[in-house]
Amino acid sequence: MKRLPWFAGAVVAIALGTWVVGWWIVPIVGAAWGWVKRTDPATPLLAGVAGMLAWAILLVVSANGAPAGSVSATVGQAMRVGPGALVALTLAYPGLLAASGAALARAVGRRGR
């Protein structure tokens, strides 16, 4: 239960940061969370899930009113993957970025202690 406010804050920070600044804010938010909560071993995993959830929310907001599957089908065909795989890859990207940033900052923070 103590992790829920941190998780929700990370989701909001990643979503708003991506919307306003760009994709590179994802590992920065993950690293900040990993640094602050470096004693919690679940922080990298939760940061990764927060990144995935934040971008899923952004995808839903962006897709509102767009033709169903038009872009994902076209880009997926160009990349030779299905539309579902393209969405999965799109969500895996921020998850890996946030988890990597959190794990790196957590490791550096714990080593410095």
N, CA, C and O atoms as a GROMACS GRO file, in nm:
protein
  452
    1MET      N    1   0.081  -0.120   0.000
    1MET     CA    2   0.000   0.000   0.000
    1MET      C    3   0.086   0.126   0.000
    1MET      O    4   0.043   0.230  -0.049
    2LYS      N    5   0.208   0.116   0.055
    2LYS     CA    6   0.296   0.232   0.058
    2LYS      C    7   0.350   0.264  -0.080
    2LYS      O    8   0.395   0.376  -0.105
    3ARG      N    9   0.347   0.166  -0.169
    3ARG     CA   10   0.401   0.186  -0.303
    3ARG      C   11   0.301   0.253  -0.397
    3ARG      O   12   0.342   0.310  -0.498
    4LEU      N   13   0.173   0.246  -0.367
    4LEU     CA   14   0.070   0.296  -0.458
    4LEU      C   15   0.085   0.445  -0.489
    4LEU      O   16   0.076   0.482  -0.606
    5PRO      N   17   0.106   0.533  -0.391
    5PRO     CA   18   0.123   0.674  -0.426
    5PRO      C   19   0.245   0.700  -0.514
    5PRO      O   20   0.240   0.785  -0.604
    6TRP      N   21   0.353   0.628  -0.490
    6TRP     CA   22   0.473   0.642  -0.574
    6TRP      C   23   0.445   0.594  -0.715
    6TRP      O   24   0.486   0.656  -0.812
    7PHE      N   25   0.375   0.483  -0.725
    7PHE     CA   26   0.341   0.428  -0.856
    7PHE      C   27   0.252   0.524  -0.933
    7PHE      O   28   0.278   0.553  -1.050
    8ALA      N   29   0.147   0.573  -0.869
    8ALA     CA   30   0.056   0.666  -0.936
    8ALA      C   31   0.128   0.794  -0.977
    8ALA      O   32   0.105   0.847  -1.085
    9GLY      N   33   0.215   0.842  -0.890
    9GLY     CA   34   0.293   0.962  -0.923
    9GLY      C   35   0.385   0.940  -1.041
    9GLY      O   36   0.401   1.029  -1.125
   10ALA      N   37   0.444   0.822  -1.049
   10ALA     CA   38   0.532   0.790  -1.162
   10ALA      C   39   0.453   0.781  -1.292
   10ALA      O   40   0.499   0.827  -1.396
   11VAL      N   41   0.334   0.721  -1.286
   11VAL     CA   42   0.250   0.712  -1.406
   11VAL      C   43   0.215   0.851  -1.457
   11VAL      O   44   0.226   0.880  -1.576
   12VAL      N   45   0.173   0.938  -1.366
   12VAL     CA   46   0.136   1.074  -1.404
   12VAL      C   47   0.258   1.150  -1.456
   12VAL      O   48   0.249   1.219  -1.558
   13ALA      N   49   0.371   1.138  -1.387
   13ALA     CA   50   0.492   1.209  -1.429
   13ALA      C   51   0.541   1.162  -1.566
   13ALA      O   52   0.583   1.243  -1.648
   14ILE      N   53   0.536   1.033  -1.590
   14ILE     CA   54   0.581   0.981  -1.719
   14ILE      C   55   0.485   1.023  -1.830
   14ILE      O   56   0.528   1.064  -1.938
   15ALA      N   57   0.356   1.012  -1.804
   15ALA     CA   58   0.259   1.049  -1.907
   15ALA      C   59   0.267   1.198  -1.940
   15ALA      O   60   0.276   1.236  -2.057
   16LEU      N   61   0.265   1.283  -1.838
   16LEU     CA   62   0.272   1.427  -1.863
   16LEU      C   63   0.408   1.468  -1.920
   16LEU      O   64   0.416   1.552  -2.009
   17GLY      N   65   0.514   1.408  -1.867
   17GLY     CA   66   0.647   1.439  -1.917
   17GLY      C   67   0.664   1.401  -2.063
   17GLY      O   68   0.724   1.475  -2.140
   18THR      N   69   0.612   1.285  -2.100
   18THR     CA   70   0.619   1.244  -2.240
   18THR      C   71   0.537   1.335  -2.329
   18THR      O   72   0.581   1.372  -2.438
   19TRP      N   73   0.421   1.373  -2.283
   19TRP     CA   74   0.333   1.460  -2.360
   19TRP      C   75   0.396   1.597  -2.382
   19TRP      O   76   0.388   1.653  -2.491
   20VAL      N   77   0.458   1.651  -2.277
   20VAL     CA   78   0.512   1.787  -2.283
   20VAL      C   79   0.655   1.790  -2.337
   20VAL      O   80   0.687   1.873  -2.422
   21VAL      N   81   0.742   1.702  -2.287
   21VAL     CA   82   0.884   1.710  -2.317
   21VAL      C   83   0.926   1.611  -2.426
   21VAL      O   84   0.990   1.648  -2.523
   22GLY      N   85   0.889   1.485  -2.409
   22GLY     CA   86   0.927   1.383  -2.506
   22GLY      C   87   0.959   1.252  -2.439
   22GLY      O   88   0.951   1.239  -2.317
   23TRP      N   89   0.994   1.154  -2.521
   23TRP     CA   90   1.014   1.017  -2.472
   23TRP      C   91   1.129   1.005  -2.375
   23TRP      O   92   1.127   0.917  -2.289
   24TRP      N   93   1.230   1.090  -2.386
   24TRP     CA   94   1.349   1.074  -2.302
   24TRP      C   95   1.325   1.110  -2.156
   24TRP      O   96   1.414   1.089  -2.073
   25ILE      N   97   1.209   1.162  -2.124
   25ILE     CA   98   1.178   1.189  -1.983
   25ILE      C   99   1.149   1.058  -1.908
   25ILE      O  100   1.157   1.054  -1.785
   26VAL      N  101   1.115   0.952  -1.981
   26VAL     CA  102   1.080   0.823  -1.918
   26VAL      C  103   1.195   0.768  -1.834
   26VAL      O  104   1.172   0.736  -1.717
   27PRO      N  105   1.318   0.755  -1.887
   27PRO     CA  106   1.425   0.703  -1.801
   27PRO      C  107   1.465   0.801  -1.690
   27PRO      O  108   1.517   0.759  -1.587
   28ILE      N  109   1.442   0.929  -1.712
   28ILE     CA  110   1.474   1.027  -1.608
   28ILE      C  111   1.380   1.010  -1.489
   28ILE      O  112   1.424   1.011  -1.374
   29VAL      N  113   1.251   0.996  -1.516
   29VAL     CA  114   1.155   0.972  -1.407
   29VAL      C  115   1.184   0.839  -1.339
   29VAL      O  116   1.181   0.830  -1.216
   30GLY      N  117   1.214   0.736  -1.418
   30GLY     CA  118   1.249   0.607  -1.360
   30GLY      C  119   1.372   0.616  -1.272
   30GLY      O  120   1.376   0.558  -1.164
   31ALA      N  121   1.473   0.690  -1.318
   31ALA     CA  122   1.596   0.705  -1.239
   31ALA      C  123   1.569   0.783  -1.111
   31ALA      O  124   1.623   0.750  -1.005
   32ALA      N  125   1.488   0.886  -1.120
   32ALA     CA  126   1.455   0.964  -0.999
   32ALA      C  127   1.383   0.876  -0.896
   32ALA      O  128   1.414   0.882  -0.777
   33TRP      N  129   1.290   0.797  -0.943
   33TRP     CA  130   1.218   0.707  -0.852
   33TRP      C  131   1.313   0.601  -0.796
   33TRP      O  132   1.306   0.568  -0.678
   34GLY      N  133   1.400   0.548  -0.880
   34GLY     CA  134   1.497   0.448  -0.833
   34GLY      C  135   1.593   0.504  -0.730
   34GLY      O  136   1.634   0.433  -0.638
   35TRP      N  137   1.628   0.630  -0.744
   35TRP     CA  138   1.719   0.694  -0.650
   35TRP      C  139   1.651   0.718  -0.515
   35TRP      O  140   1.708   0.689  -0.410
   36VAL      N  141   1.529   0.771  -0.521
   36VAL     CA  142   1.457   0.802  -0.397
   36VAL      C  143   1.418   0.676  -0.321
   36VAL      O  144   1.429   0.671  -0.199
   37LYS      N  145   1.373   0.574  -0.392
   37LYS     CA  146   1.327   0.450  -0.329
   37LYS      C  147   1.428   0.337  -0.349
   37LYS      O  148   1.390   0.224  -0.379
   38ARG      N  149   1.557   0.367  -0.333
   38ARG     CA  150   1.662   0.269  -0.362
   38ARG      C  151   1.665   0.151  -0.265
   38ARG      O  152   1.731   0.051  -0.294
   39THR      N  153   1.596   0.160  -0.152
   39THR     CA  154   1.593   0.047  -0.059
   39THR      C  155   1.483  -0.053  -0.093
   39THR      O  156   1.481  -0.163  -0.038
   40ASP      N  157   1.392  -0.016  -0.182
   40ASP     CA  158   1.282  -0.104  -0.220
   40ASP      C  159   1.323  -0.187  -0.341
   40ASP      O  160   1.346  -0.131  -0.448
   41PRO      N  161   1.333  -0.318  -0.329
   41PRO     CA  162   1.377  -0.400  -0.441
   41PRO      C  163   1.277  -0.405  -0.557
   41PRO      O  164   1.314  -0.443  -0.668
   42ALA      N  165   1.152  -0.369  -0.534
   42ALA     CA  166   1.050  -0.374  -0.640
   42ALA      C  167   1.046  -0.249  -0.725
   42ALA      O  168   0.970  -0.243  -0.822
   43THR      N  169   1.126  -0.148  -0.691
   43THR     CA  170   1.119  -0.021  -0.762
   43THR      C  171   1.143  -0.033  -0.913
   43THR      O  172   1.065   0.024  -0.989
   44PRO      N  173   1.246  -0.104  -0.961
   44PRO     CA  174   1.263  -0.113  -1.107
   44PRO      C  175   1.145  -0.179  -1.178
   44PRO      O  176   1.104  -0.134  -1.286
   45LEU      N  177   1.090  -0.284  -1.120
   45LEU     CA  178   0.975  -0.350  -1.180
   45LEU      C  179   0.855  -0.256  -1.184
   45LEU      O  180   0.787  -0.245  -1.287
   46LEU      N  181   0.828  -0.189  -1.074
   46LEU     CA  182   0.716  -0.097  -1.069
   46LEU      C  183   0.736   0.022  -1.162
   46LEU      O  184   0.639   0.071  -1.222
   47ALA      N  185   0.859   0.069  -1.175
   47ALA     CA  186   0.887   0.178  -1.268
   47ALA      C  187   0.859   0.134  -1.412
   47ALA      O  188   0.804   0.211  -1.491
   48GLY      N  189   0.896   0.013  -1.445
   48GLY     CA  190   0.868  -0.039  -1.579
   48GLY      C  191   0.719  -0.050  -1.607
   48GLY      O  192   0.673  -0.012  -1.714
   49VAL      N  193   0.645  -0.100  -1.511
   49VAL     CA  194   0.500  -0.111  -1.528
   49VAL      C  195   0.437   0.028  -1.536
   49VAL      O  196   0.343   0.050  -1.612
   50ALA      N  197   0.489   0.123  -1.457
   50ALA     CA  198   0.438   0.260  -1.463
   50ALA      C  199   0.462   0.321  -1.600
   50ALA      O  200   0.376   0.391  -1.653
   51GLY      N  201   0.579   0.296  -1.658
   51GLY     CA  202   0.607   0.347  -1.792
   51GLY      C  203   0.512   0.288  -1.895
   51GLY      O  204   0.463   0.360  -1.983
   52MET      N  205   0.487   0.159  -1.885
   52MET     CA  206   0.396   0.094  -1.979
   52MET      C  207   0.254   0.147  -1.963
   52MET      O  208   0.186   0.173  -2.062
   53LEU      N  209   0.209   0.163  -1.840
   53LEU     CA  210   0.074   0.212  -1.816
   53LEU      C  211   0.060   0.357  -1.864
   53LEU      O  212  -0.041   0.393  -1.924
   54ALA      N  213   0.162   0.439  -1.839
   54ALA     CA  214   0.156   0.579  -1.882
   54ALA      C  215   0.144   0.589  -2.033
   54ALA      O  216   0.064   0.667  -2.084
   55TRP      N  217   0.222   0.510  -2.105
   55TRP     CA  218   0.216   0.516  -2.250
   55TRP      C  219   0.088   0.451  -2.303
   55TRP      O  220   0.038   0.491  -2.409
   56ALA      N  221   0.034   0.354  -2.233
   56ALA     CA  222  -0.095   0.297  -2.272
   56ALA      C  223  -0.204   0.404  -2.262
   56ALA      O  224  -0.291   0.413  -2.349
   57ILE      N  225  -0.198   0.483  -2.157
   57ILE     CA  226  -0.294   0.593  -2.141
   57ILE      C  227  -0.277   0.694  -2.254
   57ILE      O  228  -0.375   0.740  -2.311
   58LEU      N  229  -0.152   0.727  -2.287
   58LEU     CA  230  -0.127   0.821  -2.396
   58LEU      C  231  -0.176   0.765  -2.530
   58LEU      O  232  -0.229   0.839  -2.612
   59LEU      N  233  -0.158   0.636  -2.552
   59LEU     CA  234  -0.208   0.575  -2.676
   59LEU      C  235  -0.360   0.582  -2.685
   59LEU      O  236  -0.414   0.610  -2.792
   60VAL      N  237  -0.427   0.557  -2.574
   60VAL     CA  238  -0.573   0.564  -2.573
   60VAL      C  239  -0.620   0.707  -2.599
   60VAL      O  240  -0.714   0.729  -2.676
   61VAL      N  241  -0.555   0.803  -2.536
   61VAL     CA  242  -0.593   0.943  -2.556
   61VAL      C  243  -0.567   0.985  -2.700
   61VAL      O  244  -0.650   1.053  -2.761
   62SER      N  245  -0.453   0.946  -2.754
   62SER     CA  246  -0.418   0.983  -2.892
   62SER      C  247  -0.506   0.914  -2.995
   62SER      O  248  -0.536   0.973  -3.099
   63ALA      N  249  -0.548   0.793  -2.968
   63ALA     CA  250  -0.627   0.717  -3.063
   63ALA      C  251  -0.775   0.753  -3.060
   63ALA      O  252  -0.851   0.708  -3.146
   64ASN      N  253  -0.816   0.832  -2.964
   64ASN     CA  254  -0.956   0.869  -2.953
   64ASN      C  255  -0.999   0.947  -3.077
   64ASN      O  256  -0.949   1.057  -3.102
   65GLY      N  257  -1.090   0.891  -3.152
   65GLY     CA  258  -1.140   0.956  -3.272
   65GLY      C  259  -1.066   0.920  -3.398
   65GLY      O  260  -1.108   0.959  -3.507
   66ALA      N  261  -0.956   0.846  -3.388
   66ALA     CA  262  -0.882   0.805  -3.507
   66ALA      C  263  -0.946   0.680  -3.566
   66ALA      O  264  -1.011   0.604  -3.496
   67PRO      N  265  -0.927   0.660  -3.694
   67PRO     CA  266  -0.978   0.535  -3.754
   67PRO      C  267  -0.915   0.413  -3.687
   67PRO      O  268  -0.794   0.410  -3.664
   68ALA      N  269  -0.996   0.316  -3.657
   68ALA     CA  270  -0.951   0.200  -3.580
   68ALA      C  271  -0.844   0.121  -3.654
   68ALA      O  272  -0.870   0.065  -3.761
   69GLY      N  273  -0.724   0.117  -3.598
   69GLY     CA  274  -0.618   0.032  -3.648
   69GLY      C  275  -0.550   0.078  -3.776
   69GLY      O  276  -0.468   0.004  -3.830
   70SER      N  277  -0.581   0.194  -3.826
   70SER     CA  278  -0.525   0.234  -3.955
   70SER      C  279  -0.373   0.251  -3.949
   70SER      O  280  -0.302   0.196  -4.034
   71VAL      N  281  -0.324   0.323  -3.852
   71VAL     CA  282  -0.180   0.346  -3.842
   71VAL      C  283  -0.109   0.219  -3.800
   71VAL      O  284  -0.006   0.183  -3.858
   72SER      N  285  -0.162   0.150  -3.700
   72SER     CA  286  -0.094   0.029  -3.653
   72SER      C  287  -0.090  -0.078  -3.762
   72SER      O  288   0.008  -0.152  -3.770
   73ALA      N  289  -0.192  -0.088  -3.844
   73ALA     CA  290  -0.190  -0.186  -3.952
   73ALA      C  291  -0.087  -0.149  -4.058
   73ALA      O  292  -0.014  -0.235  -4.107
   74THR      N  293  -0.081  -0.021  -4.093
   74THR     CA  294   0.013   0.023  -4.196
   74THR      C  295   0.158   0.011  -4.149
   74THR      O  296   0.242  -0.045  -4.220
   75VAL      N  297   0.186   0.062  -4.031
   75VAL     CA  298   0.323   0.055  -3.977
   75VAL      C  299   0.361  -0.089  -3.946
   75VAL      O  300   0.474  -0.130  -3.972
   76GLY      N  301   0.268  -0.166  -3.892
   76GLY     CA  302   0.294  -0.306  -3.865
   76GLY      C  303   0.326  -0.384  -3.991
   76GLY      O  304   0.412  -0.472  -3.990
   77GLN      N  305   0.257  -0.352  -4.099
   77GLN     CA  306   0.284  -0.418  -4.226
   77GLN      C  307   0.422  -0.379  -4.278
   77GLN      O  308   0.493  -0.463  -4.333
   78ALA      N  309   0.460  -0.252  -4.263
   78ALA     CA  310   0.591  -0.208  -4.307
   78ALA      C  311   0.703  -0.274  -4.225
   78ALA      O  312   0.810  -0.302  -4.278
   79MET      N  313   0.678  -0.297  -4.098
   79MET     CA  314   0.778  -0.359  -4.011
   79MET      C  315   0.768  -0.512  -4.012
   79MET      O  316   0.848  -0.581  -3.949
   80ARG      N  317   0.669  -0.563  -4.082
   80ARG     CA  318   0.643  -0.706  -4.092
   80ARG      C  319   0.607  -0.769  -3.957
   80ARG      O  320   0.648  -0.881  -3.925
   81VAL      N  321   0.531  -0.695  -3.880
   81VAL     CA  322   0.472  -0.747  -3.756
   81VAL      C  323   0.324  -0.712  -3.759
   81VAL      O  324   0.283  -0.621  -3.831
   82GLY      N  325   0.246  -0.781  -3.682
   82GLY     CA  326   0.104  -0.751  -3.675
   82GLY      C  327   0.077  -0.628  -3.591
   82GLY      O  328   0.165  -0.582  -3.518
   83PRO      N  329  -0.043  -0.573  -3.602
   83PRO     CA  330  -0.077  -0.454  -3.524
   83PRO      C  331  -0.067  -0.477  -3.374
   83PRO      O  332  -0.027  -0.387  -3.300
   84GLY      N  333  -0.103  -0.596  -3.328
   84GLY     CA  334  -0.093  -0.626  -3.186
   84GLY      C  335   0.051  -0.627  -3.138
   84GLY      O  336   0.082  -0.578  -3.029
   85ALA      N  337   0.139  -0.683  -3.220
   85ALA     CA  338   0.281  -0.685  -3.185
   85ALA      C  339   0.339  -0.545  -3.184
   85ALA      O  340   0.426  -0.514  -3.102
   86LEU      N  341   0.292  -0.461  -3.273
   86LEU     CA  342   0.339  -0.322  -3.276
   86LEU      C  343   0.299  -0.247  -3.149
   86LEU      O  344   0.378  -0.172  -3.094
   87VAL      N  345   0.177  -0.268  -3.104
   87VAL     CA  346   0.133  -0.205  -2.979
   87VAL      C  347   0.214  -0.260  -2.862
   87VAL      O  348   0.254  -0.185  -2.773
   88ALA      N  349   0.238  -0.391  -2.861
   88ALA     CA  350   0.318  -0.451  -2.753
   88ALA      C  351   0.460  -0.395  -2.752
   88ALA      O  352   0.514  -0.366  -2.645
   89LEU      N  353   0.520  -0.378  -2.868
   89LEU     CA  354   0.654  -0.319  -2.875
   89LEU      C  355   0.653  -0.174  -2.831
   89LEU      O  356   0.746  -0.127  -2.764
   90THR      N  357   0.548  -0.102  -2.868
   90THR     CA  358   0.535   0.037  -2.827
   90THR      C  359   0.526   0.050  -2.676
   90THR      O  360   0.581   0.144  -2.618
   91LEU      N  361   0.458  -0.042  -2.611
   91LEU     CA  362   0.444  -0.038  -2.465
   91LEU      C  363   0.567  -0.094  -2.394
   91LEU      O  364   0.597  -0.055  -2.281
   92ALA      N  365   0.638  -0.186  -2.460
   92ALA     CA  366   0.759  -0.241  -2.399
   92ALA      C  367   0.870  -0.137  -2.391
   92ALA      O  368   0.950  -0.138  -2.298
   93TYR      N  369   0.875  -0.048  -2.488
   93TYR     CA  370   0.981   0.053  -2.494
   93TYR      C  371   0.986   0.141  -2.368
   93TYR      O  372   1.092   0.149  -2.306
   94PRO      N  373   0.878   0.208  -2.326
   94PRO     CA  374   0.887   0.288  -2.204
   94PRO      C  375   0.904   0.203  -2.079
   94PRO      O  376   0.965   0.247  -1.982
   95GLY      N  377   0.851   0.082  -2.082
   95GLY     CA  378   0.871  -0.007  -1.968
   95GLY      C  379   1.018  -0.040  -1.946
   95GLY      O  380   1.068  -0.036  -1.834
   96LEU      N  381   1.085  -0.071  -2.055
   96LEU     CA  382   1.228  -0.101  -2.044
   96LEU      C  383   1.309   0.024  -2.009
   96LEU      O  384   1.405   0.016  -1.931
   97LEU      N  385   1.273   0.137  -2.065
   97LEU     CA  386   1.344   0.261  -2.033
   97LEU      C  387   1.331   0.297  -1.885
   97LEU      O  388   1.430   0.326  -1.818
   98ALA      N  389   1.209   0.295  -1.834
   98ALA     CA  390   1.186   0.332  -1.694
   98ALA      C  391   1.250   0.232  -1.599
   98ALA      O  392   1.311   0.271  -1.500
   99ALA      N  393   1.237   0.104  -1.629
   99ALA     CA  394   1.296   0.002  -1.542
   99ALA      C  395   1.448   0.012  -1.542
   99ALA      O  396   1.511  -0.004  -1.438
  100SER      N  397   1.507   0.037  -1.659
  100SER     CA  398   1.653   0.050  -1.667
  100SER      C  399   1.702   0.172  -1.590
  100SER      O  400   1.802   0.165  -1.517
  101GLY      N  401   1.632   0.283  -1.605
  101GLY     CA  402   1.671   0.403  -1.531
  101GLY      C  403   1.661   0.382  -1.381
  101GLY      O  404   1.749   0.423  -1.306
  102ALA      N  405   1.552   0.319  -1.337
  102ALA     CA  406   1.533   0.294  -1.194
  102ALA      C  407   1.637   0.196  -1.141
  102ALA      O  408   1.691   0.216  -1.032
  103ALA      N  409   1.666   0.091  -1.216
  103ALA     CA  410   1.764  -0.008  -1.171
  103ALA      C  411   1.904   0.053  -1.162
  103ALA      O  412   1.978   0.026  -1.068
  104LEU      N  413   1.940   0.134  -1.261
  104LEU     CA  414   2.071   0.197  -1.260
  104LEU      C  415   2.084   0.294  -1.142
  104LEU      O  416   2.183   0.290  -1.070
  105ALA      N  417   1.986   0.380  -1.124
  105ALA     CA  418   1.992   0.476  -1.012
  105ALA      C  419   1.989   0.406  -0.879
  105ALA      O  420   2.057   0.448  -0.786
  106ARG      N  421   1.912   0.298  -0.868
  106ARG     CA  422   1.906   0.221  -0.742
  106ARG      C  423   2.041   0.158  -0.713
  106ARG      O  424   2.086   0.160  -0.599
  107ALA      N  425   2.105   0.101  -0.815
  107ALA     CA  426   2.235   0.039  -0.796
  107ALA      C  427   2.343   0.140  -0.758
  107ALA      O  428   2.424   0.115  -0.669
  108VAL      N  429   2.343   0.254  -0.823
  108VAL     CA  430   2.439   0.359  -0.791
  108VAL      C  431   2.414   0.413  -0.651
  108VAL      O  432   2.509   0.437  -0.576
  109GLY      N  433   2.288   0.433  -0.616
  109GLY     CA  434   2.253   0.485  -0.483
  109GLY      C  435   2.289   0.388  -0.372
  109GLY      O  436   2.336   0.430  -0.267
  110ARG      N  437   2.266   0.261  -0.395
  110ARG     CA  438   2.299   0.162  -0.291
  110ARG      C  439   2.450   0.142  -0.280
  110ARG      O  440   2.500   0.114  -0.171
  111ARG      N  441   2.521   0.157  -0.389
  111ARG     CA  442   2.667   0.141  -0.384
  111ARG      C  443   2.733   0.257  -0.310
  111ARG      O  444   2.835   0.240  -0.244
  112GLY      N  445   2.673   0.374  -0.322
  112GLY     CA  446   2.728   0.492  -0.256
  112GLY      C  447   2.706   0.495  -0.106
  112GLY      O  448   2.767   0.576  -0.037
  113ARG      N  449   2.620   0.408  -0.056
  113ARG     CA  450   2.589   0.408   0.088
  113ARG      C  451   2.700   0.351   0.168
  113ARG      O  452   2.690   0.344   0.290
   0.00000   0.00000   0.00000
